[in-house]
């Protein structure tokens, strides 16, 4: 089972951009998707975006469509979350998680087998 490590935490101003990375300890090409989730203070963790590892197809939640994109470098076993036009409401701890099989939905956390430790993103107004 792979271990995931997020990097790229930061404190940025509203309207800025930030890129998060999620590096896996092993090969990810056999997995289905990498998902990004976030948890804001006092709120439940929520789905942000998923990217298929084979095809690179991206499935963002409505609140980040047009602002967040994902990419992957399978040779480096790394997935990236590019966040643009950041808003204060994007402030949260961001987690990456890997999903082994194409069953269920991208949004369902129970479909993911490994999680990173999380990285803080703070957007000031």
N, C-alpha and C positions, 0 to 999 in steps of 0.2 A: 504494500500500500504506500503510495507516494506521500511525502510530506510537502506542504506548501508554505512558502514564505513570501509575504507581501512586503514591498518596499515602496517608498515614494511619499511618505507622510509629509504633510505640510500645512502651513498657515498662509492663506492667500486672500487677496481681496476679491470682492464680488466682481464678476466679469473676467476673472483670470482663468488660466488653464493649469492643469496638473496632470501628470501621468503616473499611474500606479503600475507596478509590476508584480507578477505572481510567478515565482520560480518553483518548479517542481523538482523533487529530489531524484526522480526517475523519469523514464520515458512516458510521454503522455499520449502518444499517437493512437494507442489502443482504447483510449477513453472517448466518451461521446462529446461532452461539453465541459467547458469551464464556466462557472457562474460567478457573478459578483453580487454581493449582498451588502447592505449597510444597516447600521443601527444607530439612530440618533438618541441623544440623552432622553430617558424617560419613555422611549418608544420601543416597539417590538422590531426585531430585525426584518428587513424587507428586501425583496428581490430588486436588483437593479438591471442586470443585463446578463445574457448568456451568449457564448460563442461556441459554435461547433468546432471541434479540433481538426477534423478532417477537411471540412469545406470552408471554414472561416465564416459561416453564416452567423449573423448577429441578431439577437432578439432582445431589444431594450424595452424596459417598462415605459409607459406613456410619459412619465414625468421627466425622463432624460432623453427622449427621442429628439434627434437633431442636435444634441449637445454632447452626449457621451458616445464613444465608439470603442470597439475592442478589436484587437488584432492578436495574432499568435505567431510565435517563432518556434515551430516544432523541433527544429534542430537544437535550440537552446532550452527546450522544455519550459518555455516562458510564455505567459499571456499578459497582455497589456490592456489597461483601461485608460483611454484618453478622455479627459474631462475638460470640456470647454464651456465658456460662459457660465462659470460657477456662480451659484446663488447661496446666500446664507442658509437656506433650507437644505442644501446639500451637505451641511456639516454633519459628520457621523464617523463612526468607525467602519471602515470598509473591509470586507472579508472576501477572499476568493475561495472557491470550493470546486471540487472536481466530481463530475457525474459519470459513472462508468457505463451506464446502459441507457438506451433511448426509450425508456418506459416512463410514463407519467409526464408531468409538466416541468418546464424550466423553473417555474416559481416555487415548486415544492421542495423545501429544504431536505426532506427525508430521502430524496432521490440522489443526494450528494454523499459521497463516502468519506472524503477527507476535506478538512478546512484549514485555512491559514489562521494565524494568531490575530490578525486584524491590524489595520494601520489607520491612524487618526488623520482625518481631513477636516480642517476648520476654515470656513469661509467667512470673512468679516465683511460687514456692510459698509 
